[in-house]
Each structure stands twice: as C-alpha cells, then as structure tokens.
C-alpha cells in the first residue's frame, strides 16, 4: 500500500513537471520529454507488476502454510 502511494506521488510529480516544462517552440525537446515520460510509465508499470506478483506469491505461501498447519493440527488432535 505504501509503495502504491509513493508511486502515485512520483507519477503525479513527474506529470506536473512534464506539463510545466513542455516547450512547443522546440519540438525535439517535447519529443525527448515524451520519450522520457513513456519510459517512466513503462518502468512504473513493470515495478507495479513485480510488486503484484511478489504480493501474490507471498499470499499463496501464507495460505499454503496455514492450510498445512491446520491439517497437521487436525491430524495430531484426531
């Protein structure tokens, strides 16, 4: 959750800087900024995907451990 908040802040900050710095007189600079923004978005999406995958793996591991512990406890008690 904290990572999501941090990423949102970074995205908003980059978006604000990008909006303020657009110079329509020099199209090359705009192109460079657009490419930089695209790269930033791709990197953020990749980070988000990695975070989601890690969280899912952790959740699956926790669920498996809990199920195994419950089964062992039931078998031992039974």
Secondary structure as the mmCIF struct_conf table of DSSP 4:
data_model
#
loop_
_struct_conf.conf_type_id
_struct_conf.id
_struct_conf.beg_label_comp_id
_struct_conf.beg_label_asym_id
_struct_conf.beg_label_seq_id
_struct_conf.end_label_comp_id
_struct_conf.end_label_asym_id
_struct_conf.end_label_seq_id
HELX_RH_AL_P HELX_RH_AL_P1 UNK A 2 UNK A 21
TURN_TY1_P TURN_TY1_P1 UNK A 24 UNK A 25
HELX_RH_AL_P HELX_RH_AL_P2 UNK A 27 UNK A 77
#
